Amino acid sequence: MEIVVEFDRAPRAEHLLWQELCAGLPAGTPAPAGSGSHPGTLGVATARSGDGALLGWAPVFTGQDADAATVEWVLVALERERIVHGSVAEPDGTGDEEAVLVALIRAAADVARAAGLRALDWLDRGDTGAELDARAAAELEASIHRELGRKWGVSALARWQRPDGLPAVRTRRAPRGTGWQGLELLAADGRTAARIAAVVAGPEVYVERVAHHGVEAPELGSLVADFVEQIREDHPSVESFRVRELDDEVLGVALKSAKLRISHRWWEYRLPL
């Protein structure tokens, strides 16, 4: 497959690419998140096929590390599938998708090098491309720079049993939205002390974030366990329950206490320039 990569420094480049990606998707499809510009943006690497079809893109920007740039990638085929279906059937990607990703990262590395930076970082995409990231990193001879977080879960939800010893807590259902539901942990004064919300997509329920403030791990573990029970009651066909945890020690302890187990770890890769 012919891959043509160009670099665009226009301020609205990424916004226009998102519009192109969404063209032709079903009516009512929500616009994908992440299309806003990044501080310190150097530009956007864009990959197209020989006939001009958009294959993917990768904004390159400076971050907290003064010596390194960061790149984030989007592959059109995977992103369209995720938007329409809520998940990606084959997140490991194809050989062509790997070739596009490698081409994008190489272009981003060239731009970062020209800007005087000494390294290029990118984040493992988790469910939508973790294996792709690993293969691209191996081909580019990049290394793992640091661990960013973990995915915890229950694979056989019907067999999960609430663990003994979790404290009793006050909870209430969060207002429901389209395609998601949540549960709130209430403090003694009635305020919301923590909240867990999940996207319900086919056989899997996925929790993107657990928000909490001033809550101890045992109480947070009870909230998680209550939510697992709620999901199992409301959606008996659901087979698995997943939670993303990003370097959150309290949440990690809470998830372990609720009998969830680590199924994946997210990495940041670094390519020396």
ZADO-1210 file (C-alpha; in nm, 4 decimals, padded with zeros to 6 digits):
<atoms>
<atom x="00.0000" y="00.0000" z="00.0000" code="MET" pos="1"/>
<atom x="00.1301" y="00.3411" z="-00.0949" code="GLU" pos="2"/>
<atom x="00.1431" y="00.5817" z="00.2028" code="ILE" pos="3"/>
<atom x="00.2010" y="00.9526" z="00.1507" code="VAL" pos="4"/>
<atom x="00.2793" y="01.1539" z="00.4663" code="VAL" pos="5"/>
<atom x="00.2679" y="01.5321" z="00.4793" code="GLU" pos="6"/>
<atom x="00.3075" y="01.7763" z="00.7670" code="PHE" pos="7"/>
<atom x="00.0581" y="02.0558" z="00.8257" code="ASP" pos="8"/>
<atom x="00.1251" y="02.3478" z="01.0585" code="ARG" pos="9"/>
<atom x="-00.2138" y="02.5189" z="01.0084" code="ALA" pos="10"/>
<atom x="-00.3925" y="02.5893" z="01.3407" code="PRO" pos="11"/>
<atom x="-00.7165" y="02.4183" z="01.2301" code="ARG" pos="12"/>
<atom x="-00.5548" y="02.1188" z="01.0629" code="ALA" pos="13"/>
<atom x="-00.6639" y="01.8602" z="01.3178" code="GLU" pos="14"/>
<atom x="-01.0188" y="01.9970" z="01.3332" code="HIS" pos="15"/>
<atom x="-01.0524" y="01.9639" z="00.9562" code="LEU" pos="16"/>
<atom x="-00.9159" y="01.6092" z="00.9697" code="LEU" pos="17"/>
<atom x="-01.1784" y="01.5116" z="01.2282" code="TRP" pos="18"/>
<atom x="-01.4467" y="01.6518" z="00.9991" code="GLN" pos="19"/>
<atom x="-01.3104" y="01.4440" z="00.7125" code="GLU" pos="20"/>
<atom x="-01.3042" y="01.1332" z="00.9301" code="LEU" pos="21"/>
<atom x="-01.6685" y="01.1816" z="01.0349" code="CYS" pos="22"/>
<atom x="-01.7938" y="01.2461" z="00.6814" code="ALA" pos="23"/>
<atom x="-02.0346" y="00.9715" z="00.5791" code="GLY" pos="24"/>
<atom x="-02.0851" y="00.8301" z="00.9270" code="LEU" pos="25"/>
<atom x="-02.4455" y="00.7649" z="01.0385" code="PRO" pos="26"/>
<atom x="-02.6588" y="01.0697" z="01.1169" code="ALA" pos="27"/>
<atom x="-02.6532" y="01.1566" z="01.4853" code="GLY" pos="28"/>
<atom x="-02.3036" y="01.0164" z="01.5410" code="THR" pos="29"/>
<atom x="-02.1408" y="01.2291" z="01.8126" code="PRO" pos="30"/>
<atom x="-01.8277" y="01.4175" z="01.7196" code="ALA" pos="31"/>
<atom x="-01.5219" y="01.2396" z="01.8596" code="PRO" pos="32"/>
<atom x="-01.3377" y="01.3892" z="02.1528" code="ALA" pos="33"/>
<atom x="-00.9801" y="01.5011" z="02.1306" code="GLY" pos="34"/>
<atom x="-01.0045" y="01.7293" z="01.8302" code="SER" pos="35"/>
<atom x="-00.8939" y="02.0399" z="02.0185" code="GLY" pos="36"/>
<atom x="-00.5495" y="02.1870" z="01.9625" code="SER" pos="37"/>
<atom x="-00.2636" y="02.1077" z="02.2005" code="HIS" pos="38"/>
<atom x="-00.0468" y="02.3710" z="02.3693" code="PRO" pos="39"/>
<atom x="00.2915" y="02.3887" z="02.2013" code="GLY" pos="40"/>
<atom x="00.1725" y="02.2181" z="01.8836" code="THR" pos="41"/>
<atom x="00.4418" y="02.1794" z="01.6206" code="LEU" pos="42"/>
<atom x="00.1923" y="02.0571" z="01.3617" code="GLY" pos="43"/>
<atom x="00.0122" y="01.7465" z="01.2402" code="VAL" pos="44"/>
<atom x="00.1539" y="01.4572" z="01.0372" code="ALA" pos="45"/>
<atom x="-00.1129" y="01.3311" z="00.7947" code="THR" pos="46"/>
<atom x="-00.1066" y="00.9981" z="00.6096" code="ALA" pos="47"/>
<atom x="-00.3031" y="00.9355" z="00.2910" code="ARG" pos="48"/>
<atom x="-00.3179" y="00.6553" z="00.0394" code="SER" pos="49"/>
<atom x="-00.1906" y="00.7036" z="-00.3130" code="GLY" pos="50"/>
<atom x="-00.5408" y="00.8038" z="-00.4271" code="ASP" pos="51"/>
<atom x="-00.5723" y="01.0658" z="-00.1518" code="GLY" pos="52"/>
<atom x="-00.7904" y="00.8760" z="00.0986" code="ALA" pos="53"/>
<atom x="-00.7253" y="00.9777" z="00.4589" code="LEU" pos="54"/>
<atom x="-00.5542" y="00.6956" z="00.6533" code="LEU" pos="55"/>
<atom x="-00.4596" y="00.8684" z="00.9766" code="GLY" pos="56"/>
<atom x="-00.2856" y="01.1581" z="01.1422" code="TRP" pos="57"/>
<atom x="-00.0691" y="01.2433" z="01.4416" code="ALA" pos="58"/>
<atom x="-00.0371" y="01.5834" z="01.6127" code="PRO" pos="59"/>
<atom x="00.3096" y="01.6576" z="01.7498" code="VAL" pos="60"/>
<atom x="00.3477" y="01.8918" z="02.0446" code="PHE" pos="61"/>
<atom x="00.5834" y="01.9847" z="02.3246" code="THR" pos="62"/>
<atom x="00.5027" y="01.8714" z="02.6762" code="GLY" pos="63"/>
<atom x="00.6367" y="01.8886" z="03.0294" code="GLN" pos="64"/>
<atom x="00.9735" y="01.7435" z="02.9297" code="ASP" pos="65"/>
<atom x="01.1727" y="02.0239" z="02.7712" code="ALA" pos="66"/>
<atom x="01.3829" y="01.7779" z="02.5707" code="ASP" pos="67"/>
<atom x="01.0996" y="01.5652" z="02.4274" code="ALA" pos="68"/>
<atom x="00.8018" y="01.6068" z="02.1990" code="ALA" pos="69"/>
<atom x="00.4836" y="01.4021" z="02.2277" code="THR" pos="70"/>
<atom x="00.2836" y="01.2503" z="01.9429" code="VAL" pos="71"/>
<atom x="-00.0735" y="01.1185" z="01.9514" code="GLU" pos="72"/>
<atom x="-00.2066" y="00.9063" z="01.6679" code="TRP" pos="73"/>
<atom x="-00.5419" y="00.8428" z="01.5037" code="VAL" pos="74"/>
<atom x="-00.6000" y="00.5712" z="01.2448" code="LEU" pos="75"/>
<atom x="-00.9137" y="00.6426" z="01.0455" code="VAL" pos="76"/>
<atom x="-01.0374" y="00.2846" z="01.0051" code="ALA" pos="77"/>
<atom x="-01.0085" y="00.2071" z="01.3782" code="LEU" pos="78"/>
<atom x="-01.1560" y="00.5394" z="01.4888" code="GLU" pos="79"/>
<atom x="-01.4565" y="00.5154" z="01.2574" code="ARG" pos="80"/>
<atom x="-01.5306" y="00.1666" z="01.3863" code="GLU" pos="81"/>
<atom x="-01.5021" y="00.2834" z="01.7476" code="ARG" pos="82"/>
<atom x="-01.7336" y="00.5810" z="01.6887" code="ILE" pos="83"/>
<atom x="-02.0023" y="00.3784" z="01.5103" code="VAL" pos="84"/>
<atom x="-01.9929" y="00.0565" z="01.7144" code="HIS" pos="85"/>
<atom x="-01.8540" y="00.1714" z="02.0497" code="GLY" pos="86"/>
<atom x="-01.5595" y="-00.0684" z="02.0244" code="SER" pos="87"/>
<atom x="-01.3090" y="-00.2084" z="01.7765" code="VAL" pos="88"/>
<atom x="-01.3469" y="-00.5710" z="01.6690" code="ALA" pos="89"/>
<atom x="-00.9747" y="-00.6209" z="01.5935" code="GLU" pos="90"/>
<atom x="-00.7811" y="-00.3636" z="01.7996" code="PRO" pos="91"/>
<atom x="-00.4491" y="-00.5363" z="01.7236" code="ASP" pos="92"/>
<atom x="-00.4727" y="-00.3875" z="01.3758" code="GLY" pos="93"/>
<atom x="-00.3577" y="-00.5092" z="01.0368" code="THR" pos="94"/>
<atom x="-00.0211" y="-00.4947" z="00.8685" code="GLY" pos="95"/>
<atom x="-00.1343" y="-00.1951" z="00.6651" code="ASP" pos="96"/>
<atom x="-00.2453" y="-00.0113" z="00.9790" code="GLU" pos="97"/>
<atom x="00.0901" y="-00.0847" z="01.1406" code="GLU" pos="98"/>
<atom x="00.2651" y="00.0576" z="00.8342" code="ALA" pos="99"/>
<atom x="00.0577" y="00.3774" z="00.8567" code="VAL" pos="100"/>
<atom x="00.1349" y="00.4159" z="01.2273" code="LEU" pos="101"/>
<atom x="00.5082" y="00.3665" z="01.1753" code="VAL" pos="102"/>
<atom x="00.5070" y="00.6201" z="00.8901" code="ALA" pos="103"/>
<atom x="00.3268" y="00.8760" z="01.1079" code="LEU" pos="104"/>
<atom x="00.5654" y="00.8331" z="01.4011" code="ILE" pos="105"/>
<atom x="00.8687" y="00.8579" z="01.1736" code="ARG" pos="106"/>
<atom x="00.7357" y="01.1828" z="01.0282" code="ALA" pos="107"/>
<atom x="00.6675" y="01.3148" z="01.3786" code="ALA" pos="108"/>
<atom x="01.0223" y="01.2202" z="01.4816" code="ALA" pos="109"/>
<atom x="01.1667" y="01.4130" z="01.1870" code="ASP" pos="110"/>
<atom x="00.9745" y="01.7250" z="01.2890" code="VAL" pos="111"/>
<atom x="01.0731" y="01.6939" z="01.6559" code="ALA" pos="112"/>
<atom x="01.4374" y="01.6422" z="01.5587" code="ARG" pos="113"/>
<atom x="01.4303" y="01.9491" z="01.3366" code="ALA" pos="114"/>
<atom x="01.2901" y="02.1470" z="01.6310" code="ALA" pos="115"/>
<atom x="01.5985" y="02.0560" z="01.8350" code="GLY" pos="116"/>
<atom x="01.4294" y="01.7991" z="02.0606" code="LEU" pos="117"/>
<atom x="01.6095" y="01.4844" z="02.1704" code="ARG" pos="118"/>
<atom x="01.3219" y="01.2357" z="02.2037" code="ALA" pos="119"/>
<atom x="00.9688" y="01.1610" z="02.0870" code="LEU" pos="120"/>
<atom x="00.7148" y="01.0127" z="02.3301" code="ASP" pos="121"/>
<atom x="00.3783" y="00.8510" z="02.2628" code="TRP" pos="122"/>
<atom x="00.1193" y="00.6802" z="02.4750" code="LEU" pos="123"/>
<atom x="-00.0064" y="00.3256" z="02.4465" code="ASP" pos="124"/>
<atom x="-00.3622" y="00.3520" z="02.3110" code="ARG" pos="125"/>
<atom x="-00.4916" y="00.0667" z="02.5267" code="GLY" pos="126"/>
<atom x="-00.7971" y="-00.1151" z="02.3913" code="ASP" pos="127"/>
<atom x="-00.7743" y="00.0623" z="02.0561" code="THR" pos="128"/>
<atom x="-00.4211" y="-00.0198" z="01.9527" code="GLY" pos="129"/>
<atom x="-00.2015" y="-00.1445" z="02.2390" code="ALA" pos="130"/>
<atom x="-00.0602" y="-00.4237" z="02.0240" code="GLU" pos="131"/>
<atom x="-00.0131" y="-00.1813" z="01.7352" code="LEU" pos="132"/>
<atom x="00.1862" y="00.0481" z="01.9647" code="ASP" pos="133"/>
<atom x="00.4064" y="-00.2391" z="02.0791" code="ALA" pos="134"/>
<atom x="00.4786" y="-00.3548" z="01.7232" code="ARG" pos="135"/>
<atom x="00.5485" y="-00.0005" z="01.6056" code="ALA" pos="136"/>
<atom x="00.7803" y="00.0573" z="01.9017" code="ALA" pos="137"/>
<atom x="00.9714" y="-00.2612" z="01.8194" code="ALA" pos="138"/>
<atom x="01.0103" y="-00.1634" z="01.4524" code="GLU" pos="139"/>
<atom x="01.1228" y="00.1886" z="01.5414" code="LEU" pos="140"/>
<atom x="01.3509" y="00.0637" z="01.8221" code="GLU" pos="141"/>
<atom x="01.1674" y="00.2735" z="02.0793" code="ALA" pos="142"/>
<atom x="01.1629" y="00.1631" z="02.4438" code="SER" pos="143"/>
<atom x="00.9175" y="00.1765" z="02.7325" code="ILE" pos="144"/>
<atom x="00.9748" y="00.5056" z="02.9136" code="HIS" pos="145"/>
<atom x="00.7280" y="00.4638" z="03.2020" code="ARG" pos="146"/>
<atom x="00.4096" y="00.2909" z="03.3113" code="GLU" pos="147"/>
<atom x="00.1022" y="00.5144" z="03.2920" code="LEU" pos="148"/>
<atom x="-00.1736" y="00.3012" z="03.4363" code="GLY" pos="149"/>
<atom x="-00.3601" y="-00.0246" z="03.4325" code="ARG" pos="150"/>
<atom x="-00.6847" y="-00.1800" z="03.3187" code="LYS" pos="151"/>
<atom x="-00.8624" y="-00.3844" z="03.5842" code="TRP" pos="152"/>
<atom x="-01.1537" y="-00.6131" z="03.5220" code="GLY" pos="153"/>
<atom x="-01.3770" y="-00.9114" z="03.5696" code="VAL" pos="154"/>
<atom x="-01.3919" y="-01.1427" z="03.2674" code="SER" pos="155"/>
<atom x="-01.6764" y="-01.3701" z="03.3790" code="ALA" pos="156"/>
<atom x="-01.9185" y="-01.1265" z="03.5414" code="LEU" pos="157"/>
<atom x="-02.1798" y="-01.3920" z="03.6169" code="ALA" pos="158"/>
<atom x="-01.9324" y="-01.5755" z="03.8423" code="ARG" pos="159"/>
<atom x="-01.8065" y="-01.2672" z="04.0285" code="TRP" pos="160"/>
<atom x="-01.8941" y="-01.2667" z="04.3978" code="GLN" pos="161"/>
<atom x="-01.8897" y="-00.9648" z="04.6234" code="ARG" pos="162"/>
<atom x="-01.5954" y="-00.9995" z="04.8641" code="PRO" pos="163"/>
<atom x="-01.6517" y="-01.0118" z="05.2370" code="ASP" pos="164"/>
<atom x="-01.5357" y="-00.7302" z="05.4618" code="GLY" pos="165"/>
<atom x="-01.6157" y="-00.4270" z="05.2485" code="LEU" pos="166"/>
<atom x="-01.7746" y="-00.1474" z="05.4540" code="PRO" pos="167"/>
<atom x="-02.1381" y="-00.0461" z="05.4060" code="ALA" pos="168"/>
<atom x="-02.1704" y="00.2816" z="05.2140" code="VAL" pos="169"/>
<atom x="-02.4475" y="00.5161" z="05.0985" code="ARG" pos="170"/>
<atom x="-02.4879" y="00.5369" z="04.7229" code="THR" pos="171"/>
<atom x="-02.7340" y="00.6721" z="04.4688" code="ARG" pos="172"/>
<atom x="-02.7724" y="00.6257" z="04.0973" code="ARG" pos="173"/>
<atom x="-02.6286" y="00.9034" z="03.8870" code="ALA" pos="174"/>
<atom x="-02.8599" y="01.0578" z="03.6257" code="PRO" pos="175"/>
<atom x="-02.8519" y="00.8338" z="03.3217" code="ARG" pos="176"/>
<atom x="-02.7169" y="00.9452" z="02.9869" code="GLY" pos="177"/>
<atom x="-02.7428" y="00.7883" z="02.6445" code="THR" pos="178"/>
<atom x="-02.5368" y="00.4700" z="02.6450" code="GLY" pos="179"/>
<atom x="-02.3984" y="00.5070" z="02.9951" code="TRP" pos="180"/>
<atom x="-02.4941" y="00.4867" z="03.3612" code="GLN" pos="181"/>
<atom x="-02.3283" y="00.5663" z="03.6908" code="GLY" pos="182"/>
<atom x="-02.3305" y="00.5392" z="04.0683" code="LEU" pos="183"/>
<atom x="-02.2332" y="00.7991" z="04.3287" code="GLU" pos="184"/>
<atom x="-02.0847" y="00.7518" z="04.6755" code="LEU" pos="185"/>
<atom x="-02.2359" y="00.9880" z="04.9318" code="LEU" pos="186"/>
<atom x="-02.0462" y="01.1419" z="05.2225" code="ALA" pos="187"/>
<atom x="-02.2049" y="01.1840" z="05.5664" code="ALA" pos="188"/>
<atom x="-02.3306" y="01.5321" z="05.4734" code="ASP" pos="189"/>
<atom x="-02.4952" y="01.4041" z="05.1547" code="GLY" pos="190"/>
<atom x="-02.2439" y="01.5451" z="04.9088" code="ARG" pos="191"/>
<atom x="-02.1020" y="01.3305" z="04.6304" code="THR" pos="192"/>
<atom x="-01.7622" y="01.2023" z="04.7422" code="ALA" pos="193"/>
<atom x="-01.6968" y="00.9684" z="04.4487" code="ALA" pos="194"/>
<atom x="-01.8563" y="00.8732" z="04.1213" code="ARG" pos="195"/>
<atom x="-01.8194" y="00.5818" z="03.8838" code="ILE" pos="196"/>
<atom x="-01.9719" y="00.5822" z="03.5367" code="ALA" pos="197"/>
<atom x="-01.9547" y="00.3264" z="03.2580" code="ALA" pos="198"/>
<atom x="-02.0155" y="00.2982" z="02.8879" code="VAL" pos="199"/>
<atom x="-02.2385" y="00.0003" z="02.8112" code="VAL" pos="200"/>
<atom x="-02.1265" y="-00.1445" z="02.4761" code="ALA" pos="201"/>
<atom x="-02.2430" y="-00.4919" z="02.3855" code="GLY" pos="202"/>
<atom x="-02.1011" y="-00.7663" z="02.6079" code="PRO" pos="203"/>
<atom x="-01.8531" y="-00.5367" z="02.7854" code="GLU" pos="204"/>
<atom x="-01.8986" y="-00.2512" z="03.0298" code="VAL" pos="205"/>
<atom x="-01.6085" y="-00.0075" z="03.0383" code="TYR" pos="206"/>
<atom x="-01.5385" y="00.2513" z="03.3094" code="VAL" pos="207"/>
<atom x="-01.3227" y="00.5298" z="03.1706" code="GLU" pos="208"/>
<atom x="-01.2781" y="00.7144" z="03.5005" code="ARG" pos="209"/>
<atom x="-01.3594" y="00.6882" z="03.8711" code="VAL" pos="210"/>
<atom x="-01.3690" y="01.0349" z="04.0272" code="ALA" pos="211"/>
<atom x="-01.3061" y="01.0552" z="04.4012" code="HIS" pos="212"/>
<atom x="-01.1971" y="01.3109" z="04.6596" code="HIS" pos="213"/>
<atom x="-01.1069" y="01.2404" z="05.0209" code="GLY" pos="214"/>
<atom x="-01.2339" y="00.8813" z="05.0053" code="VAL" pos="215"/>
<atom x="-01.0470" y="00.5881" z="05.1563" code="GLU" pos="216"/>
<atom x="-00.9819" y="00.2790" z="04.9478" code="ALA" pos="217"/>
<atom x="-01.2232" y="00.0473" z="05.1393" code="PRO" pos="218"/>
<atom x="-01.5197" y="00.2820" z="05.0813" code="GLU" pos="219"/>
<atom x="-01.4220" y="00.3261" z="04.7183" code="LEU" pos="220"/>
<atom x="-01.3991" y="-00.0517" z="04.6867" code="GLY" pos="221"/>
<atom x="-01.7560" y="-00.0778" z="04.8161" code="SER" pos="222"/>
<atom x="-01.8713" y="00.1720" z="04.5524" code="LEU" pos="223"/>
<atom x="-01.7066" y="-00.0375" z="04.2811" code="VAL" pos="224"/>
<atom x="-01.8645" y="-00.3571" z="04.4150" code="ALA" pos="225"/>
<atom x="-02.2079" y="-00.1920" z="04.4355" code="ASP" pos="226"/>
<atom x="-02.1705" y="-00.0752" z="04.0773" code="PHE" pos="227"/>
<atom x="-02.0704" y="-00.4198" z="03.9547" code="VAL" pos="228"/>
<atom x="-02.3873" y="-00.5572" z="04.1173" code="GLU" pos="229"/>
<atom x="-02.5951" y="-00.2788" z="03.9605" code="GLN" pos="230"/>
<atom x="-02.4521" y="-00.3486" z="03.6147" code="ILE" pos="231"/>
<atom x="-02.5093" y="-00.7212" z="03.6509" code="ARG" pos="232"/>
<atom x="-02.8715" y="-00.6624" z="03.7514" code="GLU" pos="233"/>
<atom x="-02.9450" y="-00.4037" z="03.4813" code="ASP" pos="234"/>
<atom x="-02.7548" y="-00.5794" z="03.2025" code="HIS" pos="235"/>
<atom x="-02.7616" y="-00.9568" z="03.2580" code="PRO" pos="236"/>
<atom x="-02.6126" y="-01.0215" z="02.9134" code="SER" pos="237"/>
<atom x="-02.2920" y="-00.8312" z="02.9948" code="VAL" pos="238"/>
<atom x="-01.9950" y="-01.0658" z="03.0179" code="GLU" pos="239"/>
<atom x="-01.7101" y="-00.8459" z="03.1367" code="SER" pos="240"/>
<atom x="-01.6501" y="-00.5322" z="03.3427" code="PHE" pos="241"/>
<atom x="-01.3406" y="-00.3138" z="03.2908" code="ARG" pos="242"/>
<atom x="-01.2027" y="-00.0093" z="03.4730" code="VAL" pos="243"/>
<atom x="-00.9218" y="00.2205" z="03.3643" code="ARG" pos="244"/>
<atom x="-00.6873" y="00.3329" z="03.6421" code="GLU" pos="245"/>
<atom x="-00.4192" y="00.5897" z="03.5642" code="LEU" pos="246"/>
<atom x="-00.1516" y="00.5942" z="03.8336" code="ASP" pos="247"/>
<atom x="-00.4166" y="00.6214" z="04.1083" code="ASP" pos="248"/>
<atom x="-00.2950" y="00.4293" z="04.4138" code="GLU" pos="249"/>
<atom x="-00.6203" y="00.4661" z="04.6123" code="VAL" pos="250"/>
<atom x="-00.8286" y="00.3442" z="04.3204" code="LEU" pos="251"/>
<atom x="-00.5883" y="00.0568" z="04.2562" code="GLY" pos="252"/>
<atom x="-00.6256" y="-00.0669" z="04.6145" code="VAL" pos="253"/>
<atom x="-01.0040" y="-00.0230" z="04.5899" code="ALA" pos="254"/>
<atom x="-01.0280" y="-00.2237" z="04.2683" code="LEU" pos="255"/>
<atom x="-00.8200" y="-00.5035" z="04.4160" code="LYS" pos="256"/>
<atom x="-01.0424" y="-00.5116" z="04.7249" code="SER" pos="257"/>
<atom x="-01.3468" y="-00.5466" z="04.4973" code="ALA" pos="258"/>
<atom x="-01.1882" y="-00.8560" z="04.3377" code="LYS" pos="259"/>
<atom x="-01.0928" y="-00.6973" z="04.0083" code="LEU" pos="260"/>
<atom x="-00.7646" y="-00.8032" z="03.8506" code="ARG" pos="261"/>
<atom x="-00.5153" y="-00.6286" z="03.6230" code="ILE" pos="262"/>
<atom x="-00.5629" y="-00.7334" z="03.2615" code="SER" pos="263"/>
<atom x="-00.3518" y="-00.4717" z="03.0842" code="HIS" pos="264"/>
<atom x="-00.0867" y="-00.2100" z="03.1573" code="ARG" pos="265"/>
<atom x="-00.0475" y="00.1150" z="02.9657" code="TRP" pos="266"/>
<atom x="00.2963" y="00.2375" z="02.8688" code="TRP" pos="267"/>
<atom x="00.4598" y="00.5516" z="02.7421" code="GLU" pos="268"/>
<atom x="00.7115" y="00.4785" z="02.4677" code="TYR" pos="269"/>
<atom x="01.0173" y="00.6915" z="02.3962" code="ARG" pos="270"/>
<atom x="01.2067" y="00.7130" z="02.0677" code="LEU" pos="271"/>
<atom x="01.5519" y="00.8766" z="02.1007" code="PRO" pos="272"/>
<atom x="01.6216" y="01.1255" z="01.8210" code="LEU" pos="273"/>
</atoms>
